[in-house]
Amino acid sequence: MADPKARAQLAGAMTATESWLRKHRLIYTGATRHPFILTIRDGTIDLSAFKTWLEQDFGFLRSFAAFVGSVLVKAWKESDDRADEEVILACLAALNDEFAWFKKESLKRDINLSEVVPQNATAGYSRFLESLMRPEVEYTVAITALWLIEAVYHESFAHCLEEGTKTPLELREACERWGNEGFGSYCNTLKKIADRRLEMGSEEVSKKAEVGFLRVLEYEVEFWNMVCPPHRTAAVTEGSTSER
Ligand SMILES: Cc1ncc(CNC=O)c(N)n1
């Protein structure tokens, strides 16, 4: 067996995305098991935090849609497999649906989406997405980021739907949007595309994709932190006696 790829597969070697998930496990868990998600799961969620999430995520989605459009352009120009374009197109179609859902939810909750100002974490995440839209950013780097952005939401919200969770009824629909099995297999398809591209690409492209991978996780954690700020620790409140 001369083909190194086939040999690696036979040996059960990990794919690139799997090895990164293992290597960067702590931050991945930070992004997918954030306190905000845990409060949805145990039913103690503060509804004003949910409202902030709704407002800010709608802003994020506008940039995200433009980013996904740019990934479609890259796939059309660079991909070795025409089927990739259909996967990305399906993602855009789902986004169309998602916009409608956000509008419906905002009406229910008295939110005027057109008046919402993006907070720092949202603006920062949008700028990062914009940097990935540049034509010189490789398709492999962009599709890896797209996979992870979707996968973080899937893992997070699927966690709220597991047996025995106390997710409030009014939030179940939100959790099901990203937590459902169909969304999970779509994430898996994106993961396979990313791994196929990473395997055929250079070490240099792979390094860039790994940097993008880490930045997505950092921005996701920042995004959740904006919605549900971490508790102040003893170190931060040192000197204060009221905070023990
Ligand atoms: C901050 C953030 N990350 C990922 C997603 C999921 N992708 C599209 O909906 C999202 N809506 N928002």
The ligand as a Gaussian input file, in Angstrom:
#p B3LYP/6-31G(d) Opt

LIG

0 1
 C      -22.544000      34.008000      17.120000
 C      -23.141000      32.929000      16.266000
 N      -22.402000      31.862000      15.930000
 C      -22.921000      30.880000      15.149000
 C      -24.212000      30.951000      14.695000
 C      -24.777000      29.823000      13.888000
 N      -24.789000      30.092000      12.510000
 C      -25.875000      30.571000      11.893000
 O      -26.928000      30.807000      12.401000
 C      -24.968000      32.083000      15.054000
 N      -26.236000      32.248000      14.678000
 N      -24.405000      33.049000      15.854000

